[in-house]
Structures are given as C-alpha cells and as structure tokens.
Amino acid sequence: SFEIGVYEVTQAQYERVMGKNPSTFKDPRNPVESVSWTDANEFCRTLTELPAEKAAGYAYRLPTEAEWEYACRAGTTTEYSFGDDESRLGDFAWYDKNDNRTTRQVGQKQPNPWGLYDMHGNVSEWCHDGFGYYPADSIADPTGAFPSESRIRRGGNWLSFAGICRSAH
C-alpha cells in the first residue's frame, strides 16, 4: 500500500520546501518543472525531514513505475483512465493539442476515477525506477533496473502528443 498526491507538486509547494523555484513557466499554482530526477528525490528527502512531517511519521519518495501506473489507471484497463477514446483527452489533460505552449495550473481538468488530477499531461512525473528491461517472468510491483543512469518519467506533458499520455506509456 502507498499514498500518492492528488495534484502534481506546485511551484509554491516546491519553493516552500526547497527555497527556490526552477520552473520556466512561473505561476505558484502550476506544477514545478525543470527539475531533475535528483532534484525530485531531494525534494522528497527534504520534505520528509520537516519537523511537522517527521512528527506525523510521514516519509516521502517518488512512486515506483508500477505504483504510478496503478494510481493513473485507477482500476481501469483502458488506454487512458477515462477509456480508449483519445478524443476525450482534452477533458483530462493539458497536452500538445490544448496547452497553448505552456504548463497550466494543477487540477483544472477532470480527475481520474480515484480523484487524482493531471495523471495524463501537464508535466511528466518522475518515478523511482531506473530504465531497463523487466524479466520475462511475472512479478508484482517491479522497481526497474538498478543501477541505471536513465530514469523513468510517466504521464506525458504539455508538449506530448496523445499516445505519450496513455496510462501505460
């Protein structure tokens, strides 16, 4: 079991924790972008060390690729969390057909069936996993290849075409 944020981490949240906002498209309500995998991990570590979070017993980390897909799919088996009809993607995602060449405020599109916003599009989400091939055998909650210099991002982003925003891409 795990918990995952309802929204992408906003620039305001990132700046409160890290003391800076590296984003290109400045708006405190937009998701933070222009962060590396290392930056995202450091954010999780720093957030975990905050006194209030520590006192509450919270520990933050990036989701595994399998956890991310599970959360994105929200119990579905279709191309997207809302079905297979790509023409409906604009109701759920900021992507290359509706982005106006910028990121957008989190939570402006419809959520997936579990109430999670922006799982498709807006900004890609870093996953814990290194990039690599999974074994041919069936395994539960794989964590990808380690060590690996390449890391996994999921969900597509504001510049992605629809196929990149699929739950399984």
RAGI-V311623 format. One record per backbone hydrogen bond with DSSP energy under -1.0 kcal/mol. NH is the residue of the N-H (numbers start at 1). CO is the residue of the C=O. If there is no record, write none. Layout:
<<NH,CO> <NH,CO>>
This chain:
<<11,30> <12,28> <14,10> <15,11> <16,12> <17,13> <18,14> <19,15> <26,24> <30,27> <32,9> <40,36> <41,37> <42,38> <43,39> <44,40> <45,41> <46,42> <47,43> <48,44> <49,45> <50,47> <54,50> <55,51> <56,52> <57,54> <58,53> <68,64> <69,65> <70,66> <71,67> <72,68> <73,69> <74,70> <76,73> <80,83> <83,80> <86,84> <88,85> <89,86> <91,88> <92,89> <93,89> <96,160> <98,95> <99,95> <106,29> <110,91> <112,116> <115,112> <117,6> <121,155> <122,94> <123,121> <125,154> <127,152> <128,63> <131,150> <145,130> <152,129> <154,125> <158,122> <160,157> <164,161> <165,162> <167,79> <169,166>>
